[in-house]
């Protein structure tokens, strides 16, 4: 089944690329044609906090497909 959109509320809670929630969502990203992230605190502490959030939004287009590429 393919859904048209995934809305992630509190995207800033996805700061760890090794966390179970990130890995679970990464597995099903292909089922969605568009991903939107909502957050009240968009400022990350550094690139390591930003990478998992951006990956979920664009599947690695802007910052690469792996954090350490």
Predicted model as a PDB file, atoms N, CA, C, CB and O in Angstrom, pLDDT in the B-factor column:
MODEL        1                                                                  
ATOM      1  N   UNK A   1       0.850  -1.169   0.000  1.00 63.00           N  
ATOM      2  CA  UNK A   1       0.000   0.000   0.000  1.00 63.00           C  
ATOM      3  C   UNK A   1       0.900   1.237   0.000  1.00 63.00           C  
ATOM      4  CB  UNK A   1      -0.970  -0.005   1.226  1.00 63.00           C  
ATOM      5  O   UNK A   1       1.876   1.284   0.749  1.00 63.00           O  
ATOM      6  N   UNK A   2       0.595   2.216  -0.809  1.00 64.00           N  
ATOM      7  CA  UNK A   2       1.373   3.445  -0.880  1.00 64.00           C  
ATOM      8  C   UNK A   2       0.515   4.620  -0.447  1.00 64.00           C  
ATOM      9  CB  UNK A   2       1.921   3.670  -2.302  1.00 64.00           C  
ATOM     10  O   UNK A   2      -0.543   4.880  -1.021  1.00 64.00           O  
ATOM     11  N   UNK A   3       0.976   5.313   0.556  1.00 72.00           N  
ATOM     12  CA  UNK A   3       0.281   6.490   1.046  1.00 72.00           C  
ATOM     13  C   UNK A   3       0.871   7.720   0.373  1.00 72.00           C  
ATOM     14  CB  UNK A   3       0.381   6.599   2.590  1.00 72.00           C  
ATOM     15  O   UNK A   3       2.019   7.701  -0.071  1.00 72.00           O  
ATOM     16  N   UNK A   4       0.097   8.773   0.298  1.00 90.00           N  
ATOM     17  CA  UNK A   4       0.605   9.957  -0.374  1.00 90.00           C  
ATOM     18  C   UNK A   4       1.436  10.845   0.540  1.00 90.00           C  
ATOM     19  CB  UNK A   4      -0.535  10.746  -0.940  1.00 90.00           C  
ATOM     20  O   UNK A   4       2.351  11.518   0.065  1.00 90.00           O  
ATOM     21  N   UNK A   5       1.145  10.868   1.839  1.00 94.00           N  
ATOM     22  CA  UNK A   5       1.871  11.797   2.709  1.00 94.00           C  
ATOM     23  C   UNK A   5       2.029  11.244   4.118  1.00 94.00           C  
ATOM     24  CB  UNK A   5       1.154  13.139   2.760  1.00 94.00           C  
ATOM     25  O   UNK A   5       1.136  10.595   4.664  1.00 94.00           O  
ATOM     26  N   UNK A   6       3.195  11.524   4.684  1.00 94.00           N  
ATOM     27  CA  UNK A   6       3.483  11.222   6.079  1.00 94.00           C  
ATOM     28  C   UNK A   6       3.759  12.540   6.775  1.00 94.00           C  
ATOM     29  CB  UNK A   6       4.693  10.229   6.226  1.00 94.00           C  
ATOM     30  O   UNK A   6       4.591  13.318   6.307  1.00 94.00           O  
ATOM     31  N   UNK A   7       3.087  12.810   7.872  1.00 96.00           N  
ATOM     32  CA  UNK A   7       3.334  14.010   8.669  1.00 96.00           C  
ATOM     33  C   UNK A   7       3.952  13.552   9.987  1.00 96.00           C  
ATOM     34  CB  UNK A   7       2.005  14.842   8.909  1.00 96.00           C  
ATOM     35  O   UNK A   7       3.352  12.779  10.734  1.00 96.00           O  
ATOM     36  N   UNK A   8       5.150  14.036  10.256  1.00 95.00           N  
ATOM     37  CA  UNK A   8       5.858  13.695  11.488  1.00 95.00           C  
ATOM     38  C   UNK A   8       5.734  14.879  12.435  1.00 95.00           C  
ATOM     39  CB  UNK A   8       7.366  13.341  11.212  1.00 95.00           C  
ATOM     40  O   UNK A   8       6.326  15.933  12.202  1.00 95.00           O  
ATOM     41  N   UNK A   9       4.969  14.704  13.495  1.00 95.00           N  
ATOM     42  CA  UNK A   9       4.847  15.755  14.509  1.00 95.00           C  
ATOM     43  C   UNK A   9       6.038  15.635  15.451  1.00 95.00           C  
ATOM     44  CB  UNK A   9       3.486  15.647  15.297  1.00 95.00           C  
ATOM     45  O   UNK A   9       6.448  14.527  15.797  1.00 95.00           O  
ATOM     46  N   UNK A  10       6.587  16.753  15.860  1.00 93.00           N  
ATOM     47  CA  UNK A  10       7.784  16.808  16.713  1.00 93.00           C  
ATOM     48  C   UNK A  10       8.971  16.116  16.035  1.00 93.00           C  
ATOM     49  CB  UNK A  10       7.500  16.151  18.086  1.00 93.00           C  
ATOM     50  O   UNK A  10       9.561  15.191  16.592  1.00 93.00           O  
ATOM     51  N   UNK A  11       9.308  16.570  14.839  1.00 92.00           N  
ATOM     52  CA  UNK A  11      10.445  16.036  14.088  1.00 92.00           C  
ATOM     53  C   UNK A  11      11.734  16.140  14.894  1.00 92.00           C  
ATOM     54  CB  UNK A  11      10.598  16.773  12.756  1.00 92.00           C  
ATOM     55  O   UNK A  11      12.638  15.321  14.724  1.00 92.00           O  
ATOM     56  N   UNK A  12      11.827  17.126  15.756  1.00 89.00           N  
ATOM     57  CA  UNK A  12      13.053  17.310  16.539  1.00 89.00           C  
ATOM     58  C   UNK A  12      13.313  16.152  17.505  1.00 89.00           C  
ATOM     59  CB  UNK A  12      12.976  18.613  17.317  1.00 89.00           C  
ATOM     60  O   UNK A  12      14.404  16.065  18.068  1.00 89.00           O  
ATOM     61  N   UNK A  13      12.351  15.274  17.707  1.00 90.00           N  
ATOM     62  CA  UNK A  13      12.583  14.110  18.568  1.00 90.00           C  
ATOM     63  C   UNK A  13      13.358  13.016  17.836  1.00 90.00           C  
ATOM     64  CB  UNK A  13      11.250  13.552  19.074  1.00 90.00           C  
ATOM     65  O   UNK A  13      13.723  12.011  18.445  1.00 90.00           O  
ATOM     66  N   UNK A  14      13.614  13.196  16.548  1.00 92.00           N  
ATOM     67  CA  UNK A  14      14.389  12.243  15.759  1.00 92.00           C  
ATOM     68  C   UNK A  14      15.807  12.778  15.603  1.00 92.00           C  
ATOM     69  CB  UNK A  14      13.731  11.992  14.367  1.00 92.00           C  
ATOM     70  O   UNK A  14      16.208  13.158  14.503  1.00 92.00           O  
ATOM     71  N   UNK A  15      16.566  12.811  16.692  1.00 89.00           N  
ATOM     72  CA  UNK A  15      17.930  13.340  16.656  1.00 89.00           C  
ATOM     73  C   UNK A  15      18.984  12.248  16.657  1.00 89.00           C  
ATOM     74  CB  UNK A  15      18.157  14.254  17.829  1.00 89.00           C  
ATOM     75  O   UNK A  15      20.163  12.533  16.447  1.00 89.00           O  
ATOM     76  N   UNK A  16      18.590  11.014  16.887  1.00 90.00           N  
ATOM     77  CA  UNK A  16      19.547   9.919  16.975  1.00 90.00           C  
ATOM     78  C   UNK A  16      19.277   8.935  15.847  1.00 90.00           C  
ATOM     79  CB  UNK A  16      19.466   9.213  18.356  1.00 90.00           C  
ATOM     80  O   UNK A  16      18.204   8.336  15.785  1.00 90.00           O  
ATOM     81  N   UNK A  17      20.252   8.765  14.951  1.00 91.00           N  
ATOM     82  CA  UNK A  17      20.071   7.873  13.803  1.00 91.00           C  
ATOM     83  C   UNK A  17      20.167   6.400  14.177  1.00 91.00           C  
ATOM     84  CB  UNK A  17      21.096   8.188  12.744  1.00 91.00           C  
ATOM     85  O   UNK A  17      19.931   5.537  13.332  1.00 91.00           O  
ATOM     86  N   UNK A  18      20.505   6.099  15.414  1.00 93.00           N  
ATOM     87  CA  UNK A  18      20.561   4.707  15.873  1.00 93.00           C  
ATOM     88  C   UNK A  18      19.379   4.341  16.764  1.00 93.00           C  
ATOM     89  CB  UNK A  18      21.857   4.459  16.623  1.00 93.00           C  
ATOM     90  O   UNK A  18      19.267   3.202  17.218  1.00 93.00           O  
ATOM     91  N   UNK A  19      18.499   5.308  17.013  1.00 95.00           N  
ATOM     92  CA  UNK A  19      17.340   5.059  17.873  1.00 95.00           C  
ATOM     93  C   UNK A  19      16.333   4.157  17.172  1.00 95.00           C  
ATOM     94  CB  UNK A  19      16.674   6.383  18.278  1.00 95.00           C  
ATOM     95  O   UNK A  19      16.227   4.180  15.946  1.00 95.00           O  
ATOM     96  N   UNK A  20      15.606   3.377  17.930  1.00 96.00           N  
ATOM     97  CA  UNK A  20      14.624   2.443  17.374  1.00 96.00           C  
ATOM     98  C   UNK A  20      13.551   3.167  16.572  1.00 96.00           C  
ATOM     99  CB  UNK A  20      13.977   1.633  18.491  1.00 96.00           C  
ATOM    100  O   UNK A  20      13.125   2.666  15.531  1.00 96.00           O  
ATOM    101  N   UNK A  21      13.105   4.330  17.030  1.00 95.00           N  
ATOM    102  CA  UNK A  21      12.050   5.060  16.323  1.00 95.00           C  
ATOM    103  C   UNK A  21      12.526   5.518  14.951  1.00 95.00           C  
ATOM    104  CB  UNK A  21      11.588   6.267  17.147  1.00 95.00           C  
ATOM    105  O   UNK A  21      11.767   5.454  13.984  1.00 95.00           O  
ATOM    106  N   UNK A  22      13.787   5.985  14.850  1.00 95.00           N  
ATOM    107  CA  UNK A  22      14.332   6.415  13.562  1.00 95.00           C  
ATOM    108  C   UNK A  22      14.464   5.223  12.617  1.00 95.00           C  
ATOM    109  CB  UNK A  22      15.701   7.102  13.753  1.00 95.00           C  
ATOM    110  O   UNK A  22      14.051   5.300  11.460  1.00 95.00           O  
ATOM    111  N   UNK A  23      15.031   4.137  13.098  1.00 95.00           N  
ATOM    112  CA  UNK A  23      15.239   2.962  12.258  1.00 95.00           C  
ATOM    113  C   UNK A  23      13.913   2.367  11.771  1.00 95.00           C  
ATOM    114  CB  UNK A  23      16.032   1.907  13.024  1.00 95.00           C  
ATOM    115  O   UNK A  23      13.822   1.912  10.631  1.00 95.00           O  
ATOM    116  N   UNK A  24      12.892   2.370  12.624  1.00 96.00           N  
ATOM    117  CA  UNK A  24      11.585   1.851  12.230  1.00 96.00           C  
ATOM    118  C   UNK A  24      10.950   2.719  11.143  1.00 96.00           C  
ATOM    119  CB  UNK A  24      10.658   1.770  13.447  1.00 96.00           C  
ATOM    120  O   UNK A  24      10.380   2.199  10.184  1.00 96.00           O  
ATOM    121  N   UNK A  25      11.049   4.017  11.294  1.00 95.00           N  
ATOM    122  CA  UNK A  25      10.472   4.928  10.304  1.00 95.00           C  
ATOM    123  C   UNK A  25      11.247   4.877   8.993  1.00 95.00           C  
ATOM    124  CB  UNK A  25      10.450   6.359  10.845  1.00 95.00           C  
ATOM    125  O   UNK A  25      10.657   4.985   7.919  1.00 95.00           O  
ATOM    126  N   UNK A  26      12.555   4.716   9.075  1.00 94.00           N  
ATOM    127  CA  UNK A  26      13.396   4.628   7.881  1.00 94.00           C  
ATOM    128  C   UNK A  26      12.989   3.437   7.005  1.00 94.00           C  
ATOM    129  CB  UNK A  26      14.877   4.508   8.281  1.00 94.00           C  
ATOM    130  O   UNK A  26      13.042   3.516   5.778  1.00 94.00           O  
ATOM    131  N   UNK A  27      12.586   2.346   7.640  1.00 94.00           N  
ATOM    132  CA  UNK A  27      12.187   1.141   6.902  1.00 94.00           C  
ATOM    133  C   UNK A  27      10.930   1.355   6.056  1.00 94.00           C  
ATOM    134  CB  UNK A  27      11.954  -0.003   7.872  1.00 94.00           C  
ATOM    135  O   UNK A  27      10.783   0.730   5.006  1.00 94.00           O  
ATOM    136  N   UNK A  28      10.032   2.220   6.495  1.00 92.00           N  
ATOM    137  CA  UNK A  28       8.754   2.392   5.790  1.00 92.00           C  
ATOM    138  C   UNK A  28       8.674   3.679   4.971  1.00 92.00           C  
ATOM    139  CB  UNK A  28       7.625   2.370   6.783  1.00 92.00           C  
ATOM    140  O   UNK A  28       7.617   3.982   4.419  1.00 92.00           O  
ATOM    141  N   UNK A  29       9.759   4.439   4.879  1.00 92.00           N  
ATOM    142  CA  UNK A  29       9.727   5.705   4.141  1.00 92.00           C  
ATOM    143  C   UNK A  29       9.314   5.534   2.685  1.00 92.00           C  
ATOM    144  CB  UNK A  29      11.080   6.365   4.200  1.00 92.00           C  
ATOM    145  O   UNK A  29       8.696   6.431   2.111  1.00 92.00           O  
ATOM    146  N   UNK A  30       9.641   4.409   2.088  1.00 89.00           N  
ATOM    147  CA  UNK A  30       9.307   4.170   0.689  1.00 89.00           C  
ATOM    148  C   UNK A  30       7.820   4.090   0.412  1.00 89.00           C  
ATOM    149  CB  UNK A  30       9.948   2.919   0.236  1.00 89.00           C  
ATOM    150  O   UNK A  30       7.408   4.156  -0.746  1.00 89.00           O  
ATOM    151  N   UNK A  31       7.016   3.953   1.432  1.00 90.00           N  
ATOM    152  CA  UNK A  31       5.566   3.871   1.263  1.00 90.00           C  
ATOM    153  C   UNK A  31       4.918   5.239   1.094  1.00 90.00           C  
ATOM    154  CB  UNK A  31       4.951   3.164   2.447  1.00 90.00           C  
ATOM    155  O   UNK A  31       3.721   5.328   0.820  1.00 90.00           O  
ATOM    156  N   UNK A  32       5.696   6.303   1.254  1.00 92.00           N  
ATOM    157  CA  UNK A  32       5.142   7.655   1.216  1.00 92.00           C  
ATOM    158  C   UNK A  32       5.769   8.448   0.081  1.00 92.00           C  
ATOM    159  CB  UNK A  32       5.364   8.375   2.560  1.00 92.00           C  
ATOM    160  O   UNK A  32       6.978   8.371  -0.139  1.00 92.00           O  
ATOM    161  N   UNK A  33       4.964   9.202  -0.632  1.00 90.00           N  
ATOM    162  CA  UNK A  33       5.489  10.029  -1.710  1.00 90.00           C  
ATOM    163  C   UNK A  33       5.926  11.406  -1.206  1.00 90.00           C  
ATOM    164  CB  UNK A  33       4.444  10.182  -2.806  1.00 90.00           C  
ATOM    165  O   UNK A  33       6.719  12.071  -1.872  1.00 90.00           O  
ATOM    166  N   UNK A  34       5.443  11.838  -0.080  1.00 93.00           N  
ATOM    167  CA  UNK A  34       5.803  13.142   0.491  1.00 93.00           C  
ATOM    168  C   UNK A  34       5.900  13.008   2.006  1.00 93.00           C  
ATOM    169  CB  UNK A  34       4.759  14.240   0.099  1.00 93.00           C  
ATOM    170  O   UNK A  34       5.082  12.339   2.637  1.00 93.00           O  
ATOM    171  N   UNK A  35       6.915  13.656   2.580  1.00 95.00           N  
ATOM    172  CA  UNK A  35       7.108  13.646   4.028  1.00 95.00           C  
ATOM    173  C   UNK A  35       7.194  15.093   4.510  1.00 95.00           C  
ATOM    174  CB  UNK A  35       8.396  12.839   4.427  1.00 95.00           C  
ATOM    175  O   UNK A  35       7.944  15.898   3.956  1.00 95.00           O  
ATOM    176  N   UNK A  36       6.428  15.410   5.534  1.00 96.00           N  
ATOM    177  CA  UNK A  36       6.427  16.747   6.127  1.00 96.00           C  
ATOM    178  C   UNK A  36       6.762  16.594   7.606  1.00 96.00           C  
ATOM    179  CB  UNK A  36       5.039  17.472   5.924  1.00 96.00           C  
ATOM    180  O   UNK A  36       6.204  15.737   8.292  1.00 96.00           O  
ATOM    181  N   UNK A  37       7.681  17.437   8.094  1.00 94.00           N  
ATOM    182  CA  UNK A  37       8.057  17.406   9.497  1.00 94.00           C  
ATOM    183  C   UNK A  37       7.628  18.674  10.204  1.00 94.00           C  
ATOM    184  CB  UNK A  37       9.552  17.209   9.641  1.00 94.00           C  
ATOM    185  O   UNK A  37       7.855  19.777   9.708  1.00 94.00           O  
ATOM    186  N   UNK A  38       7.009  18.519  11.357  1.00 94.00           N  
ATOM    187  CA  UNK A  38       6.574  19.660  12.167  1.00 94.00           C  
ATOM    188  C   UNK A  38       7.403  19.695  13.444  1.00 94.00           C  
ATOM    189  CB  UNK A  38       5.046  19.574  12.498  1.00 94.00           C  
ATOM    190  O   UNK A  38       7.640  18.661  14.068  1.00 94.00           O  
ATOM    191  N   UNK A  39       7.841  20.888  13.827  1.00 89.00           N  
ATOM    192  CA  UNK A  39       8.591  21.023  15.063  1.00 89.00           C  
ATOM    193  C   UNK A  39       8.477  22.448  15.585  1.00 89.00           C  
ATOM    194  CB  UNK A  39      10.065  20.640  14.851  1.00 89.00           C  
ATOM    195  O   UNK A  39       8.369  23.396  14.807  1.00 89.00           O  
ATOM    196  N   UNK A  40       8.501  22.590  16.872  1.00 85.00           N  
ATOM    197  CA  UNK A  40       8.486  23.907  17.481  1.00 85.00           C  
ATOM    198  C   UNK A  40       9.892  24.391  17.802  1.00 85.00           C  
ATOM    199  CB  UNK A  40       7.642  23.892  18.736  1.00 85.00           C  
ATOM    200  O   UNK A  40      10.095  25.565  18.108  1.00 85.00           O  
ATOM    201  N   UNK A  41      10.875  23.472  17.730  1.00 74.00           N  
ATOM    202  CA  UNK A  41      12.262  23.812  18.024  1.00 74.00           C  
ATOM    203  C   UNK A  41      13.153  23.341  16.881  1.00 74.00           C  
ATOM    204  CB  UNK A  41      12.714  23.184  19.367  1.00 74.00           C  
ATOM    205  O   UNK A  41      13.747  22.266  16.977  1.00 74.00           O  
ATOM    206  N   UNK A  42      13.263  24.114  15.804  1.00 66.00           N  
ATOM    207  CA  UNK A  42      13.990  23.647  14.626  1.00 66.00           C  
ATOM    208  C   UNK A  42      15.507  23.722  14.744  1.00 66.00           C  
ATOM    209  CB  UNK A  42      13.563  24.432  13.447  1.00 66.00           C  
ATOM    210  O   UNK A  42      16.201  23.122  13.923  1.00 66.00           O  
ATOM    211  N   UNK A  43      16.050  24.430  15.724  1.00 69.00           N  
ATOM    212  CA  UNK A  43      17.493  24.615  15.814  1.00 69.00           C  
ATOM    213  C   UNK A  43      18.172  23.391  16.428  1.00 69.00           C  
ATOM    214  CB  UNK A  43      17.815  25.864  16.636  1.00 69.00           C  
ATOM    215  O   UNK A  43      17.949  23.097  17.603  1.00 69.00           O  
ATOM    216  N   UNK A  44      18.999  22.668  15.659  1.00 74.00           N  
ATOM    217  CA  UNK A  44      19.726  21.521  16.201  1.00 74.00           C  
ATOM    218  C   UNK A  44      20.970  21.981  16.959  1.00 74.00           C  
ATOM    219  CB  UNK A  44      20.118  20.547  15.073  1.00 74.00           C  
ATOM    220  O   UNK A  44      21.396  23.128  16.824  1.00 74.00           O  
ATOM    221  N   UNK A  45      21.543  21.094  17.746  1.00 81.00           N  
ATOM    222  CA  UNK A  45      22.780  21.399  18.455  1.00 81.00           C  
ATOM    223  C   UNK A  45      23.998  21.258  17.544  1.00 81.00           C  
ATOM    224  CB  UNK A  45      22.927  20.488  19.668  1.00 81.00           C  
ATOM    225  O   UNK A  45      25.070  21.778  17.857  1.00 81.00           O  
ATOM    226  N   UNK A  46      23.839  20.559  16.422  1.00 81.00           N  
ATOM    227  CA  UNK A  46      24.940  20.351  15.481  1.00 81.00           C  
ATOM    228  C   UNK A  46      24.477  19.469  14.346  1.00 81.00           C  
ATOM    229  CB  UNK A  46      26.163  19.728  16.182  1.00 81.00           C  
ATOM    230  O   UNK A  46      23.310  19.083  14.284  1.00 81.00           O  
ATOM    231  N   UNK A  47      25.400  19.147  13.441  1.00 78.00           N  
ATOM    232  CA  UNK A  47      25.074  18.334  12.274  1.00 78.00           C  
ATOM    233  C   UNK A  47      24.577  16.943  12.668  1.00 78.00           C  
ATOM    234  CB  UNK A  47      26.291  18.211  11.370  1.00 78.00           C  
ATOM    235  O   UNK A  47      23.726  16.373  11.985  1.00 78.00           O  
ATOM    236  N   UNK A  48      25.098  16.401  13.754  1.00 84.00           N  
ATOM    237  CA  UNK A  48      24.665  15.066  14.179  1.00 84.00           C  
ATOM    238  C   UNK A  48      23.198  15.055  14.600  1.00 84.00           C  
ATOM    239  CB  UNK A  48      25.538  14.572  15.330  1.00 84.00           C  
ATOM    240  O   UNK A  48      22.545  14.017  14.494  1.00 84.00           O  
ATOM    241  N   UNK A  49      22.669  16.165  15.070  1.00 85.00           N  
ATOM    242  CA  UNK A  49      21.238  16.266  15.398  1.00 85.00           C  
ATOM    243  C   UNK A  49      20.404  16.531  14.153  1.00 85.00           C  
ATOM    244  CB  UNK A  49      21.000  17.376  16.430  1.00 85.00           C  
ATOM    245  O   UNK A  49      19.256  16.097  14.058  1.00 85.00           O  
ATOM    246  N   UNK A  50      20.984  17.240  13.213  1.00 87.00           N  
ATOM    247  CA  UNK A  50      20.252  17.627  12.005  1.00 87.00           C  
ATOM    248  C   UNK A  50      20.132  16.500  10.989  1.00 87.00           C  
ATOM    249  CB  UNK A  50      20.924  18.804  11.361  1.00 87.00           C  
ATOM    250  O   UNK A  50      19.103  16.384  10.323  1.00 87.00           O  
ATOM    251  N   UNK A  51      21.162  15.667  10.854  1.00 89.00           N  
ATOM    252  CA  UNK A  51      21.182  14.643   9.811  1.00 89.00           C  
ATOM    253  C   UNK A  51      19.973  13.697   9.862  1.00 89.00           C  
ATOM    254  CB  UNK A  51      22.452  13.839   9.923  1.00 89.00           C  
ATOM    255  O   UNK A  51      19.334  13.509   8.826  1.00 89.00           O  
ATOM    256  N   UNK A  52      19.627  13.097  10.995  1.00 92.00           N  
ATOM    257  CA  UNK A  52      18.479  12.178  10.994  1.00 92.00           C  
ATOM    258  C   UNK A  52      17.169  12.865  10.592  1.00 92.00           C  
ATOM    259  CB  UNK A  52      18.321  11.551  12.372  1.00 92.00           C  
ATOM    260  O   UNK A  52      16.336  12.261   9.916  1.00 92.00           O  
ATOM    261  N   UNK A  53      16.985  14.108  10.999  1.00 91.00           N  
ATOM    262  CA  UNK A  53      15.761  14.824  10.649  1.00 91.00           C  
ATOM    263  C   UNK A  53      15.699  15.092   9.152  1.00 91.00           C  
ATOM    264  CB  UNK A  53      15.669  16.140  11.426  1.00 91.00           C  
ATOM    265  O   UNK A  53      14.654  14.898   8.531  1.00 91.00           O  
ATOM    266  N   UNK A  54      16.799  15.532   8.572  1.00 90.00           N  
ATOM    267  CA  UNK A  54      16.830  15.812   7.135  1.00 90.00           C  
ATOM    268  C   UNK A  54      16.694  14.534   6.325  1.00 90.00           C  
ATOM    269  CB  UNK A  54      18.123  16.533   6.757  1.00 90.00           C  
ATOM    270  O   UNK A  54      16.051  14.532   5.275  1.00 90.00           O  
ATOM    271  N   UNK A  55      17.293  13.443   6.802  1.00 92.00           N  
ATOM    272  CA  UNK A  55      17.184  12.173   6.082  1.00 92.00           C  
ATOM    273  C   UNK A  55      15.721  11.737   5.971  1.00 92.00           C  
ATOM    274  CB  UNK A  55      18.015  11.079   6.788  1.00 92.00           C  
ATOM    275  O   UNK A  55      15.288  11.268   4.919  1.00 92.00           O  
ATOM    276  N   UNK A  56      14.970  11.892   7.046  1.00 93.00           N  
ATOM    277  CA  UNK A  56      13.564  11.503   7.008  1.00 93.00           C  
ATOM    278  C   UNK A  56      12.767  12.359   6.031  1.00 93.00           C  
ATOM    279  CB  UNK A  56      12.957  11.602   8.397  1.00 93.00           C  
ATOM    280  O   UNK A  56      11.794  11.886   5.444  1.00 93.00           O  
ATOM    281  N   UNK A  57      13.169  13.608   5.854  1.00 93.00           N  
ATOM    282  CA  UNK A  57      12.438  14.497   4.947  1.00 93.00           C  
ATOM    283  C   UNK A  57      12.796  14.278   3.480  1.00 93.00           C  
ATOM    284  CB  UNK A  57      12.705  15.935   5.317  1.00 93.00           C  
ATOM    285  O   UNK A  57      11.919  14.336   2.619  1.00 93.00           O  
ATOM    286  N   UNK A  58      14.088  14.025   3.179  1.00 93.00           N  
ATOM    287  CA  UNK A  58      14.485  13.947   1.763  1.00 93.00           C  
ATOM    288  C   UNK A  58      15.240  12.678   1.387  1.00 93.00           C  
ATOM    289  CB  UNK A  58      15.332  15.125   1.422  1.00 93.00           C  
ATOM    290  O   UNK A  58      15.778  12.589   0.283  1.00 93.00           O  
ATOM    291  N   UNK A  59      15.290  11.699   2.282  1.00 90.00           N  
ATOM    292  CA  UNK A  59      15.929  10.407   2.046  1.00 90.00           C  
ATOM    293  C   UNK A  59      17.404  10.533   1.663  1.00 90.00           C  
ATOM    294  CB  UNK A  59      15.190   9.665   0.961  1.00 90.00           C  
ATOM    295  O   UNK A  59      17.913   9.747   0.864  1.00 90.00           O  
ATOM    296  N   UNK A  60      18.077  11.513   2.232  1.00 85.00           N  
ATOM    297  CA  UNK A  60      19.514  11.637   2.059  1.00 85.00           C  
ATOM    298  C   UNK A  60      19.982  12.486   0.896  1.00 85.00           C  
ATOM    299  CB  UNK A  60      20.076  10.321   1.912  1.00 85.00           C  
ATOM    300  O   UNK A  60      21.169  12.456   0.568  1.00 85.00           O  
ATOM    301  N   UNK A  61      19.109  13.235   0.262  1.00 86.00           N  
ATOM    302  CA  UNK A  61      19.508  14.046  -0.891  1.00 86.00           C  
ATOM    303  C   UNK A  61      20.453  15.175  -0.483  1.00 86.00           C  
ATOM    304  CB  UNK A  61      18.273  14.625  -1.583  1.00 86.00           C  
ATOM    305  O   UNK A  61      21.481  15.366  -1.132  1.00 86.00           O  
ATOM    306  N   UNK A  62      20.143  15.913   0.551  1.00 86.00           N  
ATOM    307  CA  UNK A  62      20.928  17.102   0.910  1.00 86.00           C  
ATOM    308  C   UNK A  62      22.174  16.792   1.725  1.00 86.00           C  
ATOM    309  CB  UNK A  62      20.072  18.058   1.678  1.00 86.00           C  
ATOM    310  O   UNK A  62      23.230  17.369   1.470  1.00 86.00           O  
ATOM    311  N   UNK A  63      22.077  15.914   2.679  1.00 82.00           N  
ATOM    312  CA  UNK A  63      23.219  15.657   3.571  1.00 82.00           C  
ATOM    313  C   UNK A  63      23.843  14.279   3.391  1.00 82.00           C  
ATOM    314  CB  UNK A  63      22.787  15.812   4.997  1.00 82.00           C  
ATOM    315  O   UNK A  63      24.708  13.898   4.179  1.00 82.00           O  
ATOM    316  N   UNK A  64      23.440  13.538   2.399  1.00 83.00           N  
ATOM    317  CA  UNK A  64      24.005  12.215   2.143  1.00 83.00           C  
ATOM    318  C   UNK A  64      23.160  11.090   2.726  1.00 83.00           C  
ATOM    319  CB  UNK A  64      25.401  12.138   2.703  1.00 83.00           C  
ATOM    320  O   UNK A  64      22.341  11.303   3.620  1.00 83.00           O  
ATOM    321  N   UNK A  65      23.379   9.882   2.198  1.00 85.00           N  
ATOM    322  CA  UNK A  65      22.572   8.739   2.616  1.00 85.00           C  
ATOM    323  C   UNK A  65      23.052   8.130   3.926  1.00 85.00           C  
ATOM    324  CB  UNK A  65      22.577   7.686   1.538  1.00 85.00           C  
ATOM    325  O   UNK A  65      22.324   7.360   4.551  1.00 85.00           O  
ATOM    326  N   UNK A  66      24.269   8.466   4.349  1.00 83.00           N  
ATOM    327  CA  UNK A  66      24.757   8.032   5.653  1.00 83.00           C  
ATOM    328  C   UNK A  66      25.316   9.239   6.396  1.00 83.00           C  
ATOM    329  CB  UNK A  66      25.837   6.918   5.506  1.00 83.00           C  
ATOM    330  O   UNK A  66      25.721  10.222   5.774  1.00 83.00           O  
ATOM    331  N   UNK A  67      25.340   9.168   7.705  1.00 76.00           N  
ATOM    332  CA  UNK A  67      25.789  10.317   8.479  1.00 76.00           C  
ATOM    333  C   UNK A  67      27.293  10.540   8.301  1.00 76.00           C  
ATOM    334  CB  UNK A  67      25.451  10.124   9.964  1.00 76.00           C  
ATOM    335  O   UNK A  67      27.756  11.680   8.351  1.00 76.00           O  
ATOM    336  N   UNK A  68      28.040   9.492   8.098  1.00 75.00           N  
ATOM    337  CA  UNK A  68      29.507   9.600   8.024  1.00 75.00           C  
ATOM    338  C   UNK A  68      30.001   9.294   6.624  1.00 75.00           C  
ATOM    339  CB  UNK A  68      30.174   8.651   9.032  1.00 75.00           C  
ATOM    340  O   UNK A  68      30.894   8.466   6.445  1.00 75.00           O  
ATOM    341  N   UNK A  69      29.418   9.966   5.615  1.00 62.00           N  
ATOM    342  CA  UNK A  69      29.857   9.691   4.231  1.00 62.00           C  
ATOM    343  C   UNK A  69      30.912  10.654   3.751  1.00 62.00           C  
ATOM    344  CB  UNK A  69      28.684   9.741   3.290  1.00 62.00           C  
ATOM    345  O   UNK A  69      31.374  10.547   2.615  1.00 62.00           O  
TER     346      UNK A  69                                                      
ENDMDL                                                                          
END                                                                             
